């Protein structure tokens, strides 16, 4: 009798352990990445990108992330294929990250699990913290490559710079596209951004 009880207890503990482990893995798989961990998230490295040039255009592909896009005609690529700027771009002599003329587009892929609603809440808080130094633009939902994305931005008046963000979360990744331009170039650069977004493909 005692042996049967012991066997049943061991069997129960084994089943409980298996169910517990399964539940943990399911929770881990579906767990959203907390905002405080975003800064430590893995970024798709430079080596994952391949540039394919033809006589007509330059296409950048990242097969691991399921991303491809075309670099605008005559735009200048920086050291990595995810940072490029218009041929008329001029940077400040005092700060090389400040554009005085032209448009710049930056793109990053972070391995983050987040949905669009939670992402918007975090971004709204972050932008509101800049309200003393910047005037923010409207948050709106947009469609890119058949995916829902968040578009928003702000202007830093004392630097005379405007920033426009596109955040596109998928199941395990966050695609971020950033447009940087002088405030006086906002209209023209927004058109350039829209043209670029039409070339973006995310599987």
C-alpha positions in Angstrom: 0.0 0.0 0.0 2.8 2.4 1.0 4.6 1.6 -2.3 1.5 2.4 -4.3 1.1 5.7 -2.5 4.8 6.5 -3.0 4.5 5.7 -6.7 1.3 7.9 -7.0 3.0 10.7 -5.2 6.1 10.5 -7.5 3.9 10.3 -10.6 1.9 13.3 -9.4 5.1 15.3 -8.7 6.5 14.3 -12.2 3.3 15.4 -13.9 3.2 18.6 -11.9 6.8 19.3 -12.8 6.2 18.7 -16.5 3.1 20.9 -16.5 4.9 23.6 -14.5 7.8 23.7 -17.0 5.4 23.7 -19.9 3.5 26.6 -18.4 6.8 28.5 -17.8 7.9 28.1 -21.4 4.5 29.2 -22.7 4.6 32.3 -20.3 8.2 33.0 -21.4 7.2 32.7 -25.1 4.3 35.1 -24.7 5.9 37.5 -22.2 6.1 41.1 -23.4 9.5 42.7 -23.0 9.3 45.4 -20.2 10.2 48.9 -21.3 13.1 49.0 -18.8 14.7 46.1 -20.7 14.5 47.7 -24.2 17.8 49.5 -23.9 19.5 46.1 -23.3 17.7 44.3 -26.1 19.7 42.6 -28.9 20.0 44.7 -32.1 20.2 43.1 -35.5 24.0 43.5 -36.3 25.5 45.0 -39.3 26.5 41.6 -40.7 22.9 40.6 -41.1 22.4 43.3 -43.8 23.3 42.7 -47.5 23.4 45.5 -50.1 22.3 44.5 -53.6 23.2 47.1 -56.3 21.8 47.2 -59.8 22.0 49.8 -62.5 18.5 51.0 -61.3 18.7 50.9 -57.5 20.2 49.7 -54.2 18.3 47.2 -52.2 19.2 46.3 -48.6 18.1 42.9 -47.3 18.1 41.4 -43.8 16.9 37.8 -44.3 17.1 36.9 -40.6 14.7 39.8 -39.8 12.6 39.4 -42.9 13.3 43.0 -44.0 14.2 44.6 -47.3 14.1 48.2 -48.5 15.5 50.4 -51.3 17.9 53.2 -50.5 16.6 56.3 -52.2 18.3 57.2 -55.5 21.6 59.1 -55.1 21.3 59.0 -51.3 24.6 58.4 -49.4 25.0 55.3 -47.2 26.9 55.7 -43.9 29.1 52.9 -42.5 26.1 50.6 -42.0 23.4 50.1 -44.6 20.7 51.3 -42.2 21.8 54.9 -42.0 21.6 57.1 -45.1 21.1 60.7 -46.0 20.2 62.9 -49.0 22.9 64.0 -51.3 22.5 67.7 -50.3 22.9 66.9 -46.6 25.0 69.3 -44.6 26.0 68.6 -40.9 26.9 71.2 -38.3 30.6 71.8 -37.8 30.0 72.0 -34.0 27.9 68.8 -33.8 28.2 66.1 -36.5 24.8 64.6 -35.5 22.9 67.8 -36.3 21.7 68.3 -39.8 21.6 71.9 -41.1 20.3 70.8 -44.5 18.8 67.7 -46.1 17.2 64.5 -44.7 18.5 61.5 -42.9 16.9 58.1 -42.4 18.0 55.6 -39.7 16.6 52.1 -39.2 17.1 49.6 -36.4 15.7 46.2 -35.5 15.5 45.3 -31.8 14.5 41.9 -30.6 11.7 43.0 -28.4 8.2 41.5 -27.8 5.6 44.2 -27.5 2.2 45.0 -29.0 1.3 48.3 -30.6 -1.0 49.5 -27.7 1.6 48.9 -25.0 4.3 50.5 -27.3 2.2 53.6 -27.8 1.7 54.1 -24.0 5.4 54.0 -23.5 6.2 56.3 -26.4 3.6 58.8 -25.3 5.2 58.9 -21.8 8.6 59.3 -23.3 7.6 62.1 -25.6 5.7 64.0 -22.8 8.8 64.1 -20.8 10.4 66.1 -23.5 7.6 68.7 -23.6 9.8 71.4 -21.9 12.4 71.1 -24.7 10.3 69.9 -27.6 6.9 70.3 -29.2 5.5 66.9 -30.2 3.5 65.9 -33.2 0.4 63.8 -33.4 0.5 60.0 -32.8 -1.2 58.1 -35.5 -1.5 54.5 -36.7 -0.2 53.7 -40.2 0.1 50.6 -42.4 3.6 49.5 -43.7 4.0 46.4 -45.7 0.7 45.1 -44.4 1.7 45.7 -40.7 0.2 48.2 -38.3 2.8 50.7 -37.1 2.9 53.9 -34.9 4.0 57.2 -36.4 4.9 60.2 -34.2 7.5 62.8 -33.8 8.6 66.1 -32.2 10.6 69.2 -32.9 13.5 70.5 -30.8 13.2 74.2 -31.4 16.6 75.3 -30.0 18.4 72.8 -32.3 16.0 73.5 -35.2 15.6 69.8 -35.8 12.6 67.7 -36.4 12.4 63.9 -35.7 9.7 61.5 -37.1 9.5 58.0 -35.7 7.9 54.9 -37.2 7.7 52.0 -34.7 6.5 48.6 -36.2 6.3 45.7 -33.8 5.9 42.1 -35.0 5.8 38.9 -32.9 9.5 39.1 -31.7 10.9 42.2 -33.2 10.5 46.0 -33.2 11.4 47.8 -36.4 12.2 51.5 -35.8 12.6 54.0 -38.7 13.7 57.5 -37.8 13.6 60.5 -40.1 15.8 63.5 -39.0 15.8 66.8 -40.7 16.0 70.6 -40.1 12.6 72.0 -39.2 12.5 74.1 -42.4 12.9 70.9 -44.5 10.1 69.0 -42.7 7.6 69.0 -45.6 10.1 67.9 -48.2 11.7 65.2 -46.0 8.3 63.8 -45.0 7.6 63.2 -48.7 11.0 61.5 -49.0 10.1 59.3 -46.0 6.8 58.3 -47.5 8.5 57.3 -50.7 11.0 55.3 -48.7 8.3 53.5 -46.7 6.7 52.3 -50.0 9.8 50.3 -50.6 9.9 48.6 -47.2 8.9 44.9 -47.1 8.6 43.0 -43.8 7.7 39.3 -43.9 
